[in-house]
Amino acid sequence: MMNKKFSFYIFFGLIFTNSLIANNSPVPIGQWRVHFSYKNVLKAAETDDKIYCATSNGLFIYKISEGSVERLSKANGFYGYIVSDLKYDTKLDVLIIVYQDCTIEIVKNNKIIINEDIKRKTINGIKKINQINIVGEIAYLSCSFGLIEYNISKNEIRNSYLNIGPNGNTIPIYNSAVLKDSIYLSTDLGIIHTSTNSNINLSDFNNWIQTKSITKKSKFITAFNQNLYTEIDSQLFIYKNFAWSLYENYASLIISNIDVCHDKLLIGVYGKHIITEDLNGTKTYKPVNQLNQCLLDFDQNYWYSSPFNGMVVMSSIGEINYYPNGPNSNKNFAFSNVNNNLWVTPGGFPDDNYDQYYIFNNTNWNYPDRNIIADKLFNYRDIISSKTNGHTFIGTHGKGLLHLINGNPVKNYDYTNSPLKRIGNLYTTISGLALDKNNNLWVSNYGIDSSLLQFTNKGVWFNYKLPVTGNSKIIIDSKNNKWIMCPNTSNPIVVYNDKGTATLTDDIIYPLTTNKGSGNLPSSNITSIAFNKLGELLVGSDLGYSRIANPNNLFTGGNYDAQRITIGVEAGTNLGGYLLGPEYINCITIDGADRRWVGTNNGAWLIGDDGQTILLHFTKDNSPLMTDEIKSIGIMDETGEVFFGTNNGIISYQSDALLSKKNFNDVKIFPNPVRPDFDGDIAITGLMDNTLVKVTDINGQLVYQTYSNGGMATWNCKTLSGERPSTGVYLAFCINTDGTETGLGKILFIK
């Protein structure tokens, strides 16, 4: 494999300036990282020295010359994430990628070209491109709605044949092949064909003839060595000398692909083998287990895309699999900081999920070791960890509570060994967890009478009754009151105060409702609650965002009704609107600068610490986000990196805020030195809250000044006059709010 030309390997480094940051590098301010599971490779294509791999949720390449993998996404210049098919043509030196939304992407001559004509076209029913077949300069696109001719060099749709089924009906096309002067299509009706002669109207359904009928459908057809090879009703057929005959008898086995690679026919048979036929008609069989597609590379090495192990090469020393590091799956439910790492639970329900949890250490994703306690659990959801005693708890949907100490599972609590109960004698469901200031665990045991439980730091259980049994998320305020979400009930939020005793008679329960004077909640469907540094309760619902400015009034008297936040839309007028309007709020997370990251069905929003200024709004159209539906948001304490959980996987953004420190003992600056090609923001971290940072030259001349967002300040590489500083050493003087403590950092700037 090492005798190939490798000049293509500089491609991405030269072309894409908005580059995706490698997951093992520090992340500059404002940059993105994707965190997908790349194990399920669906499609693959070999180019000059790379193998492009399309997974269930993202793209990556294996660089043959370097033996390395690289993620590809919107963050480094590619169009999207979910690929329907991809094909490389050696003669044209062009890679064509088609995406789920029917966008066509051309990679040629170190450039990416996009065509969205099909994406923009209104088509009734399902709109999908199933397969690419390149013949000369034309790419035949087999679509769910017909056949498309795409001129590669001109980047334009040349012809479309949309009603070529019987009586002019639209039929899905799965694959195409051109043999001699005819084009053959695999469809639900079998194999149909017509002449490619210029005097034949391919748009006229009368000119399409059924060549081979079927019972189910035909997914693959390929021309090789003057013959046609196709899959029909899970059987392999050959069309030779104007007649169809059985090629291989597989009964109900699954054909994964039929392709031509380096003058050889390749047929993947799932769970059995790869069939190879050369130009002399000699067949060989390569045993293989589960595969989505197989290919033969330039050096005659067999590769196959695996549903579980990435891209696999069948070498002389055995099978070697390649895929980028990532979570075990793309499912995600909750984020939590545990021992300076970010832990993610996948969730699960109604479909059971056995992936347990994933751990990100700012470099790589790791998974827990096999454990006799944890392995029997599934549907890991809520997670909470103590910052002082090493105890972590994970609630599951169905199997109770997992207790870990220093990352090691020690016990599973369920209905057999604790007061936790099952719903209908089936599932022990944990729907919320919180730790109070004494490291006592509070648990929502969904759907039972005594649905609130306490597991003390001494290992003793107590259970309490609430006015409702549908409780979920729990948060605890500075006075140790428990604020409990009970969505879609008559009391959407319940506040519980146990008075710090195990005696039930002195406990206080306050329900909040949608009525004025008793909470004025915007909806009975409360979706998220969070406290900011000022002690305000922020409330998300299916009808928007609101806050309770003085939640302590619930106990002392006064107004504790939730209020929508009004923002002006025209200066000098009383006209205004509600902050975030009617957005469906999925989650609210507070960062180190007391700003609010809000996940909605319309993207992610960053609201300033004043509670009403929108600083950022990320959507899939203006950022690398793969979808606008943001289900959960987590922030890595050590770095300030913001992680967005979606149904399509996890992606992160390096924010400019960080948790503040108690002193200046750990001031750090990144990047340092600052090289000429760097044009982002310099991060100064390890700061106290609202630190004043003065950047001066070595002679004490003020160059720049700013205040920190929590524990991080940023410098945009510009002087106060807007110029780039000269080469030299610069000093960052750090001063806390009352001037009693100072810190110092040094920056080498290279112009």
N, C-alpha and C positions, 0 to 999 in steps of 0.2 A: 504493500500500500504506500510505500514511501517513495516510489518512483514517479509519482504524479507531479504535475505542475502546481505550485503553491502560491502563485502571484496574487491570487484572489483573496488571500487571508487578510489583507489590509483594508478590505472593502468598508467595513463598518467604522473603523477608526478614522478613515478619511472623510466619510460622507456625513455622518450624523453628529452634529454638534450638540444637540440636546440628548446626550447619551444617557442610557440607562446605567445607573451606578451598580457596579458589581456588589453582590451581597456580602463580600468579605472586605469591603472598603468603608472608611468613614463616609458619611453621607453629607454633602454640602447642603446648605439651607435652600429650600425650595425644590429639591430633587425628589424623584419618586423611585420606589423599588416594587417589583411585583413578587408575590410570594405564593406561587401556585404549586400544586402537586403535578409533576410532569411524568408520572409513572404510566399513565394510560395513553400511549401513543397510538393514534388512529391512522394517520397518513404519513408517508415519508417520500422524499425525492432526493436523489443524488445529483449534486452539481459537480463542478470541477474538483473541488477538494473539501466539500462539505456535504453533510447529510442534513437536510431540513426536516424537522419533525413537528407535526401538528398533533397536539394532545387534545384531550377533551376540553381544555380551557386555556391553551396558550401555545406559543411557538418556541422552539429552541433549535439550535444548530449544533451538530457535532463537527468540530474542526479536525479533519483527518490529519493535517500536517502537524497540529499541536497536541492532538489527543485530548482536547478540552471541549467543554460545552459552554454555550452562551445563550441566555434568554433573549428573546425578541418580543417587542411589544410596542404599544403606542409611545412608550417612554423613550424609545430610541429610533423613532421614525417610521415604524410600520403602522399599518392602518388600524389593526384590531387584534382580536384574541382568538375567537372561535372560527376555525377554518373548516370549510366543506371539502375542499380538495386542493392539491398543489401538484404542479407538473413542471419538469425542466426539459428543455429542448436543447440538445447539444449543438446542432447546426446553427441555431439562432442565438445560442448562449443567453437564453432568457428563462427566467423562472416566473411562472404564473401562479398566483395564489388567489383563490376565491373564498370569500368569507360567508358566514351564515346569513348576513343580510344582503347577499348577492353583489357586494362590492368586489371588483376585480383589481388586483394589484400586480404590477409588472416590476420585476427586479432585473435591470439590464444596464450595462455600461456604468456601473457604480451609481445608479439612480433608481429611485422608486417612483413609479407612475401609477396614478389611481384613475379608475373609471367607475363612476357611480350611475351609469345610465340605467342599468337593470334595477338597481336599488331604488331609484326614483320613480320607476315605472309602476303605475297602478295595475295590479294583476289580481283577479279574483282567486280566492283559495290560497293554498300554500305556495310560497315563492322561495325556491331553493335551487341552487346549482349543485347537481349531484356529482358531475365528473367532467374533467377536461381531456380533450383529445386533440393534440397538435398535429396538423398536416400542412407542411409547408409553412406559410405565414398566417394560416388560419387556425384558430382554436375553436373547435366545435364544443360547445357547452351544452351538456345534457341537463335539462332542467325539469323541475316538477310541472312546468306548464308548457314544455315543448323543447325545440332545439334552436340554439343561437349560434350564428357564425360571427366570431370576433376577429377582426383584423389586428394582429399583434403590432405590426410596424406602425400602423396609423392610429392605434389606440381607439378604435371605433367599432361599434356594432354594425356589421355589414348586412346581415339578413336575420330575420327571425321567423320561425315556422311554428306557429302556436296552435293550430287547429288541424292536425294531421291524423287524428284518430278517425275511427269509423263515423261516417256521416258528418265529418268536420268537427268532431268533439275534441276537446283538449285532453291529452293523456300525458302522464308523467313519463319522462325519458330518463333512464338510469345510466346508460352507457352508449357509446358510439364507436364504430370502427369503419374505416374506409378500405375497401378491397377493390383493386382495379378501378373500374369506373362507377362503382356503386358505394352508397353509404348505408350501413346497417345500424339499427337502433334496437336496444333491449328495452322492453316495456312490460307493462302489466298484461298485455295481450300476446306477448311473445316477441319474436324477432320480426321487425318490419324493415323494408328496404326500398330504395329508389335509385335511379341513375343520377350521377352528378353531372351529366351532360348539360351544357349551358342552355339547351333548348327545352329542358324539362323544368316545369314550375314546381319547385319543392313545397310551395305553400298550398298547393292543391292536394287535398287529402286523397283524391282519386288516383294520384300517382304513387302512393305508398302501398306496397304490396306486403301481405303477411307471408313471411318465409317459413316460420316455424311457430306453431301454436303451443300454448302452455296451459297448465292448470292453475299455477300460482302467479309467478312473475319471473322475469329474467333480469338479473342485476348486473352481469358482466358480459362484455363481448370484446374480443381483441383480434386484430388481423396479424398473422405471423406466417411467414414462409408460404405466401399465396393461399393460405387457408384461414378460416374463421374458427375461433374457439370461444365457446360461450357456456354460461351456466343457465340451465333451465330446470326449474323444479328440483333444485339441489342435486342435479346431475350435470356432468360435463359432456358436451357434445362438440363435434368437429364438423365443419362444413367444407367438404373436399370433393372436387370434381362434380360440383353442382348437386351434391347430395349430403344430407345430414346423417351422421352415425354416432353411436355412443362412443365417447372417448375414454371415460372412466366411470365405473358404476359405484356410486357412493351412497346410494339410498338417501338417507336424511342428513348426511353430514353437511357442514356449513363451508361454503367456498368463500375464502376471505378476499381474494383478489386474483385477477388474471392480467398479467402485464408482460411487456417485452423489455428486457434489460440486456444491453450489449449483445445483440443478435441471438438472444436466447429467450424462449418462452418460460415464464415463471407462473406457477399456479399455487396459491396457498390454500391448504385444506386444514381448517381449524381442528386442533387436537389430533392431527395425524401426521402430515408431512408436507414438504414443498416439492412439487413436481417441476423438473427442468427438462426442456426439450431443445436440442440444438438444431441447426439447419439441416443436419443429416437425418433427422427424425429419431435420434437416440434419446431415450428418456432415462432420467435418474430420479431417485426419491431420497429426500433428506428429511429424516424424522424430526418433528417439532411438536411442541405441545400447543399452547394457546398463542395465536397470532392474529393481528388485525390486517397486516399487509406484509409482503416479503419483497425483497429486491436483491439483485446481484450487482456488486460494485465493479469498478474498473479492473480490480485485481482478482475478480471471480470469487470474492468472499460473499457468503450469504448473510443477509441482514433480515431481521423481522421486527416489526413494531409489536410490542407486547401490551396487553391490557393492564399489566401489573408491574412490569420491570423495565419500562422505558424502551429505548432502542437497543436491540441486542445483535451483536455480531457473533457468528458461529465460526470461531477461529480454530486453528490447529491445536490450541491449548485449552479449548473449551469455550463455553459461551461467556461473553463479557457484555454487561449492560451499561448503557450510558443514559443519564438524565440529570438535569440540574438539581441541586439540593432544594428542598422545599418541604412544606407540611405533608403529612401522610395522605391527606385528601384535601379537596377544596372546600369542604364543609366547615363552617365556623359558627359559633354561637356567642361565646363570651371571651374577653381578654382579662388577664390579671398579671400583675407584677409579682414574681416569686423569686426570691434570692437573686435579684438583679437581672433576671431573665423574664421574658414575656411568655406566659403560658396561654394557650388557646384550647378551648374545648369545642368539639364539633357539633354538639347538640344531637338531635335525632328524635323523630316522632312525626308521623306514624311509622316511618320506616326505621327499624333499629339500626344503630350505628355502633360499631365495635372499635372505632379508631382511638378511643380513650382521649388523649390530649397530645399537643405538640408544644415544643419548647424552643423559643428563639433566643439566642445569646448574642444577638447583634451581628453575628457572622454566619451562623448556620442554624438550620432547623434540626432538632433532635427529637427522639421519641423515647418514652419510658421503657426500661428493660421489662422483660416478661416477669410477671408477678402472679403468684397463685391467688392473691386476694383481688387484684385489679382486673385480671384477665376474664373473670366471670361476669363483670359489669358491662353495661352498654349505655348509650345515650347520655354521655357526660355533658352536663350543661353549666350550671352556675359554679363559680369558683371564687374562693376567698382565702387569703393567706395573711398570717400575722407577720408583722415586721420585726417582732422582738423574740419570739420563742420557737420559730421554725415550723410551726404547725400550719398545714394547709388542708382545706376541706373542699371536696368537689361533690356537688349534688347531681344525681342522675334522674332521668325520667323513667322510673320503673324499678330501680334496684337500690334505692336508698342513698346513703351517704358514705363517701370514701374519705377516710382520715389518713393523712400523710404526715410524717415527721421528717424534716430535712430532705424532703423529696421522695421518701420511701413509704409506700403504702403499709399501714400497720393494722387497719381494721376497716371492715365494712359494717355499718350500722343499718339495720332494716327492722322489719316487724318482729323478727325472731329474737333480737337481743337489745331492743330499745323501745321507748314509747312510740316510735314512728309506726304509722299504720298504713295499710293498703287501701286503695280504692277498689271496692267491689271484690276484695280478695284476689286482686290481680297485681297491681303495680304500687310500689312504694315510691311516690313521686315527690321529689324535692324541687320547689319552684322559686326559692329565694334563700340567700345566705348573707349573714353580716356578722362582724366581730365588734363587740363593744370595747371601750377603753381598758377594760380589765381582761381582755382576751376570752370573754365568754362568747360562745357561738350561738347565734339566733337563727332558727330554721323555719322556713315555711314548708309545711307538709300538706300539699295541695289536696283539697277535696274531702277532708275528714273533720270531725267535730273539734278536736283539740288541735287546730291546724298551726298554732305557733308553739315552737318548742325552744327551750334553752339547754345547751350542753355546756356546763360550766368548765372553767379552766382546771377544776379538780376532777373532771370526768363524771359529773352527776347530771342526770337529765331531769328537766321539769317541763310540763306542758300546760298550755293556757288556751282558753277559748276566746275566739273573736266573734263579733256580730255576724261575720260571713266566713265561709270556708274556702273561698276561691282566692286566697291570698298568694302573692308571688314575691316580687322584689322587695327587699328590706334595706333601708338605709338608716343610720343612727346619727343623731345630731350631737353637738358638743355637750349637751346636758343628759345624754344617754337615753333620750326618747327614741323609740322605734317607729319609724314612718314606713308603713306597709302598703304596697299597692294591692288592690283587690279589684282588678279591671272587670268591667261589665257586671258590676253588682250595684246594689242600692247605696253602698258606701265605698266608693272607688278608692279612697285612701283611709286607712285606719291608723291612728296614732296610739301607741301603747307605752305606758310607763309602769314598770314593775316596782318602783320605789326602792330598787336595790335590794329587795328581800325576796325570799321564796314564798312569802305569805301572799295568798291570792286576794285576800279580803281588802288589802290596801291598794291594789292595783287600780290604775286609771286608764280608761279606754275612751278615746275621742274619735268618732267617725266624721269624716269630711264628705260632703255630698255636693251635688250640682246646684243646690239651693243657695240663694244669697243669705248671708249671715251664718252659714254653716259650711263654708268652704268655697262656694261659687265656682266649683270646678267646671272647666269648659265642656266636659263630656264625661259620661260614665266609663268610657273606654280610655283609662289612663295608661299610657304606654311606657313612660319613663319618668323618674324623679331623681333630682340631684341637688345637693347643697353647694352653693359657692362659698368663697372665703368670708363674705359678709354675713353668712348665715341665712341668706334668702333661699327659699325652696323653689326650684325651677321645675315646672310641670309640663310634660309632653303628653299629647293626646292625639286621637284621630281627627280632631278639629283644630289643631294648632298648638301654639306655644304660649305659656303664661307663667307668672311667678307669684308667690306669696311673699311679700316684702318683709313681713314680720311674723314668721310662723310661731314665735314664742308667745304671741298674743293669745294663742289657743289656750295657754295655761294661766296667763296673767290678766286676761281681759283685753278687749280692743278688737280691731278689725283683723281677721285672718283670712279674708276672702282672696281667692286667686284673681289676678288682674291681667288682662291682655296688655301687651306693651305697645303703645302707640308711637309711631314714628312719623315725622313730617315728610310730605312728599313735595311741598312747594314752599320755598322760603318766604317768610312774612305773612303766611296765611295760617288759618286754623285747620286747613285740610290735612288729613293724615290717614294712615292705614295701620293695620296691626303688623307687628314684626313677624315675619315668615308667613303672614296671611293664614290661609286654611291648610297649610302643609300638614301631612300625616307625619307626626314625629315618632321615629323609631327608637332613638336613643339620644341621651345628653351626657357628654363627658367634659369635665373641667380640666384645663391644662395648668401648667405651673404658673402662668401669669393670670390666673383666674378668668380666662376667656372660656367661652362655651362652644364646644364642637357639637353640632347638632346633625344627626343623621336622619334624612327624610326619604320619601319616595321620589324626591326631585333633587337628589344630590346631597352633598355635605356642605354645611354652612359653618363659618367661624364668626362668632359674635364677640365683640370686644369686651373688656372688663367693665365698661360702663353699662353693659347689659342691653344696649340698643343699637350699636353700630355694627353693621355687617362688614367684616374685613375681607372675607373670602367666600366664594361660592363655587364649589367644584362640581362639575357634571361630566358625563362621558363625552360631551361635545367640546369642552374647553380644558380637559385634563386627561391623563391616562386611565381614569376610572373606566372599568369595563361595563358598568351599569349605573343608573341613577338611584337605584334602590340600595341605600346604605342601612344595613340592619343593625350593626354594632360598631362601636368605635373604642379602640384602646390606645393608650399612650405609654410608651416605654419610659419609665422613670429616669433611667440612666442617660438617655439621649434626647428625649422630647419628641421622638419620632411618632407620628400619628398613624395608626393602623385602622384601615377601613375594612370591615367585614361585610361581604355581599354574598348573594346566592351563587355568584360565579367565582368566588375565591377572595383572597386577601391582597390588598395593595397598600403601600405606606407612603407617607409624605413627610419629609424632614421639616418640621416646624421651627420657628424662631423663638420658642419659649421652652422653659425648663423649670423643674422644681428648684426652689431657692435653697441655698446653703445657710448654715448658721455662722459661717466665717468665710474668710478668703484663703483658706489653706490649700485649696485645690483649683486655682485658676488655670484654665487651659485655653489655648487658642488654636483654631483649625480653619483653613489650612495654614501651615507655618513651616517653611517660608511660603510667601505668596508669590507665585511665579507669574511671568508676563501673560500667559494664556488663561489665567483665572479671572473671570469677570463676574463672579457671584458675590455673596455676602460672606464676610469673615465672621465666624462664631467665637465669641468670648464667653466661656462657661465657668461654672464653679462660683457664681456670684450670689450675693445676698439679694433679697427681694428689693426691687426698685433701685438697684445700684446705679449711681452716676458714674459713667465711664468717660474719661477724658483721654483722647489719643493725642500724643505730642511727638514731635521729632526729638532727636537726641539733645537738641539745644533748649527744649522746653517750649517750643512754639506750638500752640494749639492747632491741631490738624482736623480733629473731628470730635464730636461730643454726642452722647446719647444716654438713654436710661435702659436698664435691663427689663426684659419680659420675664418676670420671675427670676430664675437663675442664669439667664442667657441674654447677652447683648450682641448686637450685630453691627458690623461696619461694612458699608457698601463699596469699599475700595476707592472712595472719592474724598477729597479734602472739602473743607467748608465752602470753597469757591467752585467746587464741582469738577476738579481736575484729578487725574490719577497721580498719587504721590510718587516722588522720585525714589530711586533705589536707596535703601538705607534701613537702619534699625529704628523702630518706633516703639514708644512706651504707652501702655494702656494702664492709666491710673484708675483704680476702682475705689469708690467712696460710698459707704452705706448711708442710709437716709438721714441720720442725725450727725454724721461726720465723725463718729467715734471709732470707726474701724476703716482701714484702708488695705488695698491689695495692689499688686503690680504684675503686669505681664509684658513680655517683649515680643515684637513682631518683626521679622525680617521681610522687607518688601523689595521685590525685584521688578523693576520697570522694564 
